[in-house]
Amino acid sequence: ATDFIGYSSIAPNGVYRGNQEMVDFFRQTEGIAFPDGRHTIYTIFGADDYVAVDFLYSGIFAADLPPNTVHNNKKIDFHYHCKIRFEAGKIIEITWFSYDSYQLLQDLGVIAPSSF
C-alpha cells in the first residue's frame, strides 16, 4: 500500500514510511549490495489479516552499503522473522524481528569477530 509502514531496527528511526522507502531500501540492499541474494521461506502461518514468515536470507556482500559499510565479498546468511498485516489485499504493515544482528554485523565487517 502507498501508506505502508515497516518496523525494523535497521530502518532510519526504526520505521520505513511509505512503499517508496521500502522499495529504495530493497533496491540498495538486495538489488545492489547483495545482487545474488535469495530468501528461503521455512515456515509461513496466517490468521485473519496477518501472516508470520520465518526466512533465511543468503547472498554475497558485493557492493557497499550506505552510509559507509564497505563490501567484503563474503557470503552472508541470516535468519529472521517478520509479521505482515494486510488490508484490502495489500501489505499495510511489516515488523521484522529476531535476527542475529551481532553475527550479521561481524559478517558484514562492521565489527570484529569476538574471541569468546
VENTAPE-V967688 format. One record per residue. N is the residue number from 1. RES is the residue in three letters. SS is DSSP state (@ for helix, = for strand, . for the rest). D_LAST is the distance of its C-alpha to the last C-alpha in whole Angstrom. Layout:
# VENTAPE-V967688
n: {N	N}
res: {RES	RES}
ss: {SS	SS}
d_last: {D_LAST	D_LAST}
This chain:
# VENTAPE-V967688
n: {1	2	3	4	5	6	7	8	9	10	11	12	13	14	15	16	17	18	19	20	21	22	23	24	25	26	27	28	29	30	31	32	33	34	35	36	37	38	39	40	41	42	43	44	45	46	47	48	49	50	51	52	53	54	55	56	57	58	59	60	61	62	63	64	65	66	67	68	69	70	71	72	73	74	75	76	77	78	79	80	81	82	83	84	85	86	87	88	89	90	91	92	93	94	95	96	97	98	99	100	101	102	103	104	105	106	107	108	109	110	111	112	113	114	115	116}
res: {ALA	THR	ASP	PHE	ILE	GLY	TYR	SER	SER	ILE	ALA	PRO	ASN	GLY	VAL	TYR	ARG	GLY	ASN	GLN	GLU	MET	VAL	ASP	PHE	PHE	ARG	GLN	THR	GLU	GLY	ILE	ALA	PHE	PRO	ASP	GLY	ARG	HIS	THR	ILE	TYR	THR	ILE	PHE	GLY	ALA	ASP	ASP	TYR	VAL	ALA	VAL	ASP	PHE	LEU	TYR	SER	GLY	ILE	PHE	ALA	ALA	ASP	LEU	PRO	PRO	ASN	THR	VAL	HIS	ASN	ASN	LYS	LYS	ILE	ASP	PHE	HIS	TYR	HIS	CYS	LYS	ILE	ARG	PHE	GLU	ALA	GLY	LYS	ILE	ILE	GLU	ILE	THR	TRP	PHE	SER	TYR	ASP	SER	TYR	GLN	LEU	LEU	GLN	ASP	LEU	GLY	VAL	ILE	ALA	PRO	SER	SER	PHE}
ss: {.	.	.	.	=	=	=	.	.	.	.	@	@	@	=	=	=	.	@	@	@	@	@	@	@	@	@	@	@	@	@	@	@	.	.	.	.	=	=	=	=	=	=	=	=	=	=	.	.	=	=	=	=	=	=	=	=	=	=	=	.	.	.	.	=	.	.	.	=	.	.	.	.	.	=	=	=	=	=	=	=	=	=	=	=	=	=	.	.	=	=	=	=	=	=	=	=	.	.	.	@	@	@	@	@	@	@	@	.	.	.	.	.	.	.	.}
d_last: {45	46	44	41	38	34	31	28	25	26	29	31	31	30	33	35	39	41	41	41	38	36	38	37	33	34	36	33	30	32	35	33	30	29	33	32	30	31	30	30	31	30	32	35	36	39	42	44	43	39	37	34	32	28	28	25	26	25	26	26	25	29	30	29	28	30	29	27	25	25	25	23	25	22	23	21	21	21	22	24	27	30	33	36	39	43	46	49	47	45	41	42	38	35	31	28	25	22	20	16	17	13	13	17	16	14	16	19	18	18	14	12	9	6	4	0}
